[in-house]
Amino acid sequence: MDVESLTPAEREWLTADEALWQRAHRIVAQNPGLDLSDVYHTLRNFQRSPEERLRRGLRHGRTRARTL
């Protein structure tokens, strides 16, 4: 990926996302039983409003209930 070809907004998002992954790595290093991607997704979800998290959770729950 050529970072120079990204827009400033895309570069900002990429920088913030990399920082989030680094934070997830630090958390997992201190808690080896945790899954890295689960920690990352939890940190990402903390950036959403409670309403958005609830909406996504309910939507995901309905989807899962139908597939079981």
C-alpha positions in Angstrom: 0.0 0.0 0.0 1.3 3.4 -1.0 0.5 5.6 2.0 1.4 8.7 0.0 -1.5 8.1 -2.3 -4.0 8.2 0.6 -6.1 11.2 1.4 -5.3 13.0 4.7 -8.5 11.5 6.2 -7.5 8.0 5.1 -4.0 8.5 6.6 -5.5 9.7 9.8 -7.8 6.7 10.0 -4.8 4.4 9.2 -2.7 6.0 11.9 -5.5 5.7 14.5 -6.2 2.1 13.5 -2.6 1.1 13.8 -2.5 2.7 17.3 -5.6 0.6 18.2 -3.9 -2.6 17.1 -0.8 -1.7 19.1 -2.9 -1.1 22.2 -4.6 -4.5 21.6 -1.2 -6.1 21.3 -0.1 -4.6 24.6 -3.3 -5.8 26.4 -2.8 -9.3 25.0 0.8 -9.3 26.1 -0.3 -8.7 29.6 -3.2 -11.2 29.4 -2.0 -14.1 27.2 -5.3 -15.9 27.3 -7.1 -13.2 25.3 -7.6 -13.3 21.6 -6.0 -10.4 19.8 -8.7 -9.8 17.3 -11.4 -10.0 20.0 -9.5 -7.3 22.0 -9.1 -5.1 18.9 -12.8 -5.4 18.1 -13.8 -4.6 21.7 -11.6 -1.5 21.6 -13.1 -0.5 18.2 -16.6 -1.0 19.7 -15.8 1.4 22.6 -15.5 4.1 20.0 -19.2 3.7 19.0 -22.0 5.2 21.0 -24.0 2.9 23.3 -26.9 3.1 21.0 -24.8 2.0 18.0 -23.4 -0.9 20.0 -26.9 -2.0 21.1 -28.2 -1.8 17.6 -25.4 -3.8 16.2 -25.7 -6.4 19.0 -29.4 -6.8 18.5 -28.9 -7.1 14.7 -26.1 -9.7 15.2 -28.2 -11.6 17.7 -31.2 -11.9 15.3 -28.9 -13.0 12.5 -27.3 -15.7 14.8 -30.7 -16.9 16.1 -31.9 -17.6 12.6 -28.8 -19.6 11.6 -28.8 -21.9 14.6 
